[in-house]
Amino acid sequence: MKLTKDEKKEDSKKLSETLRGSPFIYFTAYKGLKFQELASLRSKLKSHRCSYKIVKNSQLAHALKQAGIEGVDAKLLDGPNAVLLARGDDPVGPAKVLAQFAKEFPALKIKAGFVDAQWLAPADCERLSKLGTKQELVGRVACVLYSTLSQSAAVLAAPIRDFALVLKALEEKKKSAQAAA
């Protein structure tokens, strides 16, 4: 069914609002993927609070312009495109899902990413996917902080502990000397 010009403008406006509200966006080429494979990808992305939409290039170009996203590479708008739109705050989880899915189905190609108002090349998106998720990184930091504090506490307690052991050894030595005498 053909859309009227007004309907296209309205769709472009909705997409631009969604782009503006997304903390990060990934652009992919999906040509060669079957419907079931795309549905599988969408279901994997739901747990990361992301949606995956197939978008016409002209509509995407207008929406990016309306959203105020500058620096769009012309190669990005070549061929069929799909956009991963996020509502969450962790760009690593969806990047991991895309990278794993691209390994399983080579027809999916990550074209670019837009994270924290910066454009990422496909290689940068791949590197981002190799990082830990936000929860994993926070856990690692907490572990490092805890181990640092516990080691510091052990180091600070060592002189007191050693002094107590020396006193105990002296006491035992005096008792054994008194028992021998």
N, C-alpha and C positions, 0 to 999 in steps of 0.2 A: 504494500500500500504506500503510495507516494505521500510524503508530507508536504504541507503548504509551507510557504516561506515563513509565515508567522510561527508555525509549529516548530520549524527548524530553529528559529531565533529563540523560542522559549526553551527548547531542549539545550541549546548552547548556553543560555543563561543559567539553567539549573546545573549544568555540568561545571560552569565557571564557579558557581557558589560552592559546589562540592570540592572542586580543586582548591579554592581559597581556604576551605575549612579542613583540608587534609594536611596533617603535619609532614607527611612524606608521600611521594607518588613514584611508582615504577612504571615504565613504558616497555611493552614487550611486543614482539612479532609472534603471532600465533598460527600463521599459515601452515596447514598440514595437520593440525590437531583435530581430532574428532570431537563430536559433541560430548560424548561420555568422558573423554579426557579433560575437557574444559570444565565439565560439571565436577569432576574429581578435584581439580585444582581449586575451584570455588569453595568446595566443602572443606578442603584443607586450610584455606585462608580465613574461613569464618571464625575459627578459634582465635585468630589474631586480630579480629575486628576489622577485617578488610573486605572490600568488594572488588570484583574483577569484571570490567566492562569492555565490550568491544565497541569502539568508537570510530566514526568516520573521520578521516584526516581533516577535512574542511571544518567540521564541527569542533574537533580537538584544537585546531589552530585558533579559531575564534574564541573558544573557551579559555585557552591559555592566555590570550591577549586580554580578554575581559577580566581574568583573575589577577592580572598584573605580573604574571610570570614571564620574565624577560630572559633573553639569551638562548632561545630555542634553536637547536641545530636543525638545519633544513633536512638532514638525513633522517631525523627522527620521524618526519611526516611522510616517509616513503613506504609504500606497501601497506598492507593491513596492520592496524594497531589495536592493541588492547591496553587498558590502563588499570593498574592496581591502585585503588584509592583506600586510604587508611582512616580509621577513626581512633585507633590506639596511639600509644606514644612510643612504641618500640619498633624502630625501623629494621632491626636485625632479624627478628622472627620471620616476617614475610619475605625478606631477602633470602633466608635459608630455605623457605618453602619453594620459592621460585628457582633457586639454584639446584635443589634436589630434583625438582620436577623437570628442569631442563636437562639434567643428566639422564633421567629416566626416559624423557621424550625430547629428543634433540630438535624437534620442530619448533619448540619454544625457544625464543632468543630474547634475552634481556637487552633492550636497546639503550636505556638510560634510566637514571633515577634522579629525583629531585628531593633532597633531604636537607632540612634546616636551611632552606633558601639557597642551596648550592646544587649545581648540576653534577651528577656522577656519571662517569663513563661506564660501559659494561664491566670493565676490569675492576673498577672501584666498587661496583655493586657486588661482584664476586668476592672481593676482599671483605666487604661488609658482612656478607653471609657467613664468613668463617669466624667472625667474632662470636662471643657468647651473647645470649640474650640479655636483656636488661636485668632480669632476675638472677641469672647466673653471675653476671659481673658484680652486682650488689652483694651476692653471697660470697664471692671471692674477696671483695674488699673487706667485708665483715670478718671473714676468716683471718685475713692478714692483720687487721687491727686487733682482733682478739689474741692472736698468737704473739704479736708484738707486746701487748699489754701483759700477757701472762709471763712472757720471758723477762720483761722488765721487773715484774713483781718478784719473780724467782731470783733474779740477780740482786735486787734490793734486800730480799730476805736472807740471802746466803750468808752475809757476815754475822747476822744475829744467830742463825742456825749453827754456824761453825763455832761461834763463841760459846753457845750452850753445850755443844759437843766437847769442846776443850774443858769447860768447867766440870762436866760429867766425868771425863777421863781423869782429871785431877782428883776429883772426889773418890773415884774408884782406886786410884793409885794410893791415896792417903789411907783408905780403908784397908787395902792389902798390906800396906806398910805397918799399920797398927796391928793387924791380925798376925803378922810375922813377928812382931816384937813382943 
